[in-house]
Amino acid sequence: MKPFSAKLSLLMLAMLISAVVAGPSNRHGGPRDLSEEEHYSDGHEHNTQYDHEAFLGKEEAKNFDQLSKEDAKRRLGNIVDKIDKDGDGSVTEKELEDWIRNVSRRYVLSDAESRFGFYDKDNDGFITADEHESAMFGTVKDPDAIYDKHRGLTYKQAMKRYNRRFKVADKDGDGKLNVEEYADFLHPAEVDRMKPVYVDERMEEMDKNKDGKVSPDEYINDLWSGEGPQPDWVETERGHFSEYRDRDKDGYLSKEEVSFMLAPPKFDPSVAEAAHLLREADSDKDKALSKDEILIQQDLFVGSRATNYGNYHDEF
């Protein structure tokens, strides 16, 4: 591990402290991060693109990248007015946290809306279990045939899994999913009530011999196909298994340990990002951000380029 940089932020320190409890960020999945970008390169160099995508959403961050500096600043000012819900002229950490969480949720809903029509065959605004199963699997002649080679699922297993997830996503129990429920169905790692079924699915995928626990080899096989030369990170992950994942040191991962790995308790990326942005931009240290403080730190919140710019959605 590289030595700590003197410029290492408090957020990074908090993340490293969290790693002692929950382990390093993992490759096995889990709640969608606020950005596909790494927040820190090699744990040290700060990547503002992560902040831009967390603050705006990925697509809007791209739009801002095409704006002139002046237009980006003006539109950032409009966003600040919307974040400041009580209109008192300052953005609190809670207001910033709520904004970032809503941006993330908007991505999830947008994804659901883009797929919804494919399954809602009668266009009544709901997806029934039959509609979903028919569109997903069609007429299956051999239920024991492989549906998903990567996960090793047969059609029978996949249908059982999707039906189980469907029932949990059906929050009101009416046998059909509206758009918000379908968003939960598509992104179970993002919703507290869906996380148990998500953990069950991942446990089933990793536990190939169905003995109720995950061995080191099963852990690695979930990450790497075994084809070609072994990547360097494989040995690193074996170390992570014994050092971080296997909390009771019995040589295996229990369902509880898999759950801890996929959804570490007491860590919310929206809370962490809000705290980070506040800390970076709060020049007068009053634990709130004025519009001027945000605009002065424009490059932290949004990107921009000279001249031509793309479409900007005024939903902000």
N, C-alpha and C positions, 0 to 999 in steps of 0.2 A: 504494500500500500504506500502511496506517495505521502510525504509529510504534509501536515496541514499548512495551507497558505495563510499568511497574515491577513489576507483579504477575505478569508472564508466568512460568509455571512452567518448571522445567527440562525437563519432558516436552515442552512446546510448543517450547522451544528445540531440543531433540533432533529433533523432527519437522521444524522449519524447516531444520535442518542437513541432515537426510535429504533434504529437498526439493531441495537443491542437487544431490544425486546422482541421486535417483529422480524428481524433479519433484513438483509438487503432487498432492494426492489427485485421482484422475481419475474421469471419468464413464463410462468404457468398461467398467467391471466389474472383477473381480478377486476375491480372497478376501473372503468375507463379513466385514464388520467386526463387532466385539463388540456393537455396538448400532446401530440405525438413527438414533439421535440424534447430533447433532454434539457432539464433546467440548468444543469451545470455540466460542463464538459470535463470528464475525468474528475468530477466532484469539486472543481475549482473555478474554472472560467464560467462566468455568468452568461447565459444565453437569453437575451431579451425577447427572442422570438417566442419562447415558451410563455412569457408574460403577455405578449401581444395576443396569442391564441387563447390564453386563459381569460383575458379581459374582454376580448371581442368575439371569440369563436373563430374557428379556423378560416371559414369563408370570408368573414368580415375583415379578418386580419390581412388576407390577401388583397381585398379591396383597398384597405388603407395603404398597403404597400405601394399602390399605384397613384396615390394622391400627392399633390405638392405639399410641401411643409406647411404652407399657410392654410390650405383646405383641410389638412389632417388636424391642425390645431383647432380650427373653427368647429369641426365636427366632433372632436374630442370634447370641446366645451359644451356642446349640446348633450353629449352622453353624460357628462358630469351633472348637468341639471336634472337628468332623469334618475341618476343614482341617488342624488340628494332628495330622498322621499319627503322629508319634512320641510324642505325649502329653507333651512336655516343658514345656508351659505357654507356649510362644511359637510364633508363626507366622513362618517364614522366608520370604524372598522366593521361594524355589523352591517351597515349599508353596503359597503364594498363586498363583504362576504356574500350577502344576499344577491347582489348583482352577478358575481362570478358563478354562484350556484345556478342562477336562472339562465345564464348563458350556456352552461353545461347541459341543463335540462332541455333547453331549446334545441340543442343539437340532437338529443335523443328523440324528441318529439318530431323533429324534421325528418329523421331517418324513418320513423314509424309511418309518417304521412306519405313518404315517397313509396313505401311498399304496400300500403294499406289496400289500395284499389285492386291489386293482383289477387288478394284473398277474399275481398268483399265482393263476391260474384253477383249478388243481387242488388248491390249499391244501396243498401239500407242503412249504412253507417255503422255496421257491426260485422265482426267476423265470428261465425259460429265454429264449433269444433269440427263439424263435418266439412265446412268450407275450407278450413285450414288444412285438414288432413287430406282432402281430395286434391287441393292445389299442391301440397307439399309432396305427397307420395303417389298420387294417381291411383291406378288399379294395380296393386301388387300381386303378382302371381306366386312369387316365392318369398314369404315373409322372412325366411332364414337367409336370404341372399344378402350380400354386403351392401349397405346403403352408404356408409362413410368409411372408406378404407383407412383414412388417417386416424380416426377415433376407434376403428375396429367395431363399428356398430352395424348390426343387421337391421333390416327394415322393421322387424318386430320390436327390437330394442329401441330404435329411433322413435317409432310411433308411441311406445310406452312413455318414453322420456318427454316427448312434446305434449302428450296429453296430460301428463303430470304437471308440467310447467304451465300449461293452459289453465288448469284448474286453480293454480295458485295466483296466476295473473288476473283471473276473473274475480276482481275484488268484491263486487256486489253479488256474486253467485248466481247471475241470471243466465249462465250458459253461453255467453257471447262476450266478445271484447270490443270496447270502444277504442278510439285512437290512443288515449292515455294508457289504458290497460294493455293495449298491444305494444306500446313503447316499453312497458315493464316486462312484457313477455320477451321482447327482442333483446333487452339489456338487463337481465336479471341481477347482474353484479352491482348495478347502480341503485337498487331499491332494497331497503332493509328487509321488507317482508318477503322478498324474492331470494335473498341471499342463501337461506338454507337449501332451497331446491337447486340453486346454482352450485353450492358446495357438494351436494349429493351427486350431481352430474360429473363434476370434475373428479370426485373421489372414484366414481365408477370407471372413468376413463383411465385413471392412473393405476388402479388396483386390478391389474390384468388377471391375476390368479384367484381373485375374489376371496381373499382370506381376511378382508376387513381392515387391511393396513397397507401402507405403501413402503416397499423396500427401496434401498438406494438405487438399485438397477431400474426399478419401475419409475422412480423419480426422474432419472436421466432419460429413460426411453420415452417419457412424455415430452421431453424437450428436443431430443436428437434422434433422427431416424437410424443412425448407425452406419449410414452409407458414406463412403469416402474417408479421408483422413479425419481423425478426431480433432475437432476444434479445441483451441486452448481453453475456452470457457467451460468445457465439460468438467475438467478437473476442479476448476473454481467452484462450479455448482456442487460437485461432490463434497467439497469442503463446507459449502453453505448448508448442505443437508445435515451434516453432523454438528456443525457449530451453531447454526441458527434454527433450522427447521425442526430437528428432532429434540424437542424441548425436554423430554423426560429421559433422553439418552438411552433408549432401549433398542436402538438400531432401526426403528421403523417410524413412519408417520401415521398417527391415528387420525380419525376423522376430525377430531378437535384440533389437532395440529395442522391439518390441511386447511381447515377453516381459518385458523389464525394466520396462516401464510397468505391466503387469498384475500382476506378482509381483516387486516390488523385493527384491533379495537382502538378507539380514541385517536384515530388519525383521519382527518377530513381534509382533502386537498384544497377545498375552497377556503377553509379557515386558514390553512397554512399560506396560501397564496395571498389572501387579503392581508395577513399579518406582514408578509414580505413586502408587498407594495406600500403599505402604510409606513413601514420602517424606512424604506428607501426614499420616500418622497416627503416625509414629515419633517421639514427643515426646522420648524419652531418647536418641535417635540411636545405638541399639545395633544397628541394621540388622536388627531383628526386631520383631514386634508382639506384645505381651502381649494377653490378652483385654481387660484394662481399657483399653488404648490404643485398641483397636478399638471398644469400647462407648462410650468417650468421644467418638469420632468417628463415632457411629452414623449421622448424616445423610450422611456421605460414602459409606458402604457400602450403606445401605438407606433407603428412604423410609417414611413412615408418615402416617396421618391419624387424627383423633380418631374415637371410637365404632365404627361398624359396620365389619366386615372380612369379606373373602371366604374361600374355601377355601384352605388351605395344604397343600402336598404334603409329607409327611414323608420323602420320599426323601432329603432333605438330612440 
